[in-house]
């Protein structure tokens, strides 16, 4: 088992998700439940995943006023998730409130919270179009430091920014990296990608594998092929 690998259950049914879970649970450390699966299967899929031997990375990217996001994070923690995402762009007050509330309510049992910096589908041109004044790498660094200073456990960033973030954050600060592909695989809608070996050697703590595994005809063989490159 490679505990640093997270499989994204980005599918449209409970049955598909549980089938992937049973195929792959002995090879990886966590399974990502994102918006697509959560909307079709609801919170119960989190409990079923845990009940079937999988740790859950809940990737709903909470982004709202501090009270709303904090209450959502508490409910996620009650479900038993191991890790969850918020948007760093939600700001200091939001992130501080989450860190404080989860610490007070769950203590050492609290799930990790990682803050999304800049989505891997975006590049510098897209940021400028949205009115952000810094290129991607500078924006990622700025949001990573803000998240760390706010008491968050880590960040989500693309493979291209791993080394930059690792240089400026504490050693215990976690880096979760999507956008993982083998050289011969399609990038799909991702702009900033890398191979599994490149991401882990750059300093990522976790890599998220989605369509590079689940989009293949034989997901277990595809996953084993990826793991063999590490």
DALIN-V168317 format. One record per helix or strand of 2 or more residues. SS is the DSSP state (hx for helix, st for strand). FROM is the first residue (numbers start at 0). LEN is the number of residues. If there is no record, write none. Layout:
BEGIN
SS,FROM,LEN
SS,FROM,LEN
END
This chain:
BEGIN
st,1,7
hx,13,11
st,27,7
hx,34,7
hx,43,8
st,55,7
hx,65,14
st,82,5
hx,87,3
hx,91,18
st,111,5
hx,123,6
hx,135,14
st,153,3
hx,158,10
st,173,4
hx,195,7
st,205,4
hx,210,4
hx,218,9
END
